[in-house]
Structure formats: structure tokens, C-alpha cells
Amino acid sequence: MNDKTRLEALSAFLKARRAKIQPNSVGLLTGARRRTPGLRREEVAQLAGMSTTWYTWLEQGRDIQVSSSVLDSIAKALQLNSDERKYLYDLAFESNTKVFEPEVTQSKIPSPLERILAELKYCPTFITDRHFQIVGWNPLAALVFLDFEQIPTEQRNMIRLVFSRKELKSLAVNWRHFVKGFLAIFRAYYGQYVNDEWYNQFLQEMSELYPDFPSLWQESHVSMAPEVIIEFRHAKAGRMLFNMTSLQVQGAMDLRFNIYTPVEDSSTEVKLKQLIDKQK
């Protein structure tokens, strides 16, 4: 990502987060003359203790120098969580970002991770890299989601699949909720690897191919480890409830476990065992 694209991403993020803050939530009156949702630029500047001009330049994506203390003040004014704050820093300070390495392939997954996958017998689980390419999965993930083995390696991108495959669009009862969790993680990686041009090419392609993608992406959610409850309506197993947990693997490979644990006191685990038995 070059400086122009990085600053445009910073601008879009600040605008999106500003639009989400209700004036009364920060002690400001809601006037009848407000034409757009959220806070005005001058209000963010006031809350952050900085000049309106300086904040406006930053939000416009101008190449200006800002300090850590200024970014802290902006993050507080916009009520950013820790992941969103890090994303803000990643885009504002390019020096914070990582140097990207060649892609990891499924054959390079360390054997301890393969062992963990095998042990998660009743939790559909797949492993992704920083581009959300699927580089590993357990048998149950293939039964619940897709038979990833039948998909060409270069097309095994979970972000792309949730938009392109009708099986995944019909699987989640709330498809938008399902997608947002992935996009929140994807955006966190996007901020970390601002020099990886792959992200811009991918985002442009997704925006051109899938009409639902731009609006979901522009919501600007950021989370390295969202924990959400997902309801599936599986074609063979019926209604199932899962706690979705995303765990980053420590190390330089930027791999991530996406684990779907059956909700306790539901019939989900029983249905998964039945689904496995039918395949034997």
C-alpha cells in the first residue's frame, strides 16, 4: 500500500468511526440542523483537544505529522477499542507496520498445528493466513462449511467464499453478522501490512464483483479476536449454534485458528456427531 492509499484508508476509517458516535453519548446536544449522522469534525477536534483545522487535514488524508498523544486523544474521542486504536496507529505511522513475507501454503503448516486440528473432533475449525487464505482444516469443517479440498488452492479465500458460494450464504441465519466477524479480522491485518499491495487489489476486485461487499467493508469494524455466537441452518444437520473464536498463532507465520465450538445446552454437538456418522 503506497502512502496515498494508506492515507485514504486512514481518512475513510476516521469518517466511518465519527459517523458512529451519537452526540448525546459524549455530552453534546443533538440539534435539528444536523444533516449527517454522528459527530461533526469540529466536535471530534474539541473532544480531542486539538484544532479543527489539524483534525480536518488528518481526516482528509493529508500527509501531516501527528504525535502518539494526539492519536491517543483522537482514539478516546472516537471511543475506539484496543484493536481499533492499533489500526489507527498502523495507518498513521507506517513505521509500525510489518514486513510481509511470502505466502504460507498448507504443506508448511507446523505439525503441532495439524495435531491440534485433528484433536478438535467436534469443533469445525479451519486455519487462515493474513490474507484469509484457508491453509488447513479439519474433517468437520469440510462437512459443515465446504469441502475445501474440491476448491482450487488459489480460490480458498474465506472472504471471497462467503460472498461467492451460495452454500455459505444460506448456511448462516444472519449472513451479514457472519461476514462482519471475518471482515473485522481482515481489516486488522490490512492495517498491519500497509505495504502489501495484494490487499488493495483484492478489495478492488471484491467491490467490483459483489455489490454487498463495499457497504460491509465501509463499516470499518476492527477486531483481532471477535467472539460471537453464530446460528447455522445446515442442509443435513438442521439448526446449530456455535461460539466462534478466532485465535492468532504466536510466531512469524500469521496463522489463525477459526474455531466453531458448539454452544452448551444446545443439541449442536449431537447433530455434529450424527453428521460424522453419516459420512462413515
Secondary structure, DSSP 8 states (H G I E B T S, - for coil): --HHHHHHHHHHHHHHHHHH--GGGGT----TT--SSS--HHHHHHHHTS-HHHHHHHHTT------HHHHHHHHHHTT--HHHHHHHHHHH-GGGS--------GGGS-HHHHHHHHH-TTS-EEEE-TT-BEEEE-HHHHHHT--GGGS-GGG-BHHHHHHH-HHHHHHBSSHHHHHHHHHHHHHHHHHHTTT-THHHHHHHHHHHH-TTHHHHHHT----SS-EEEEEEEETTTEEEEEEEEEEE-SSTT--EEEEEEE-TTSSHHHHHHHHHHHH-
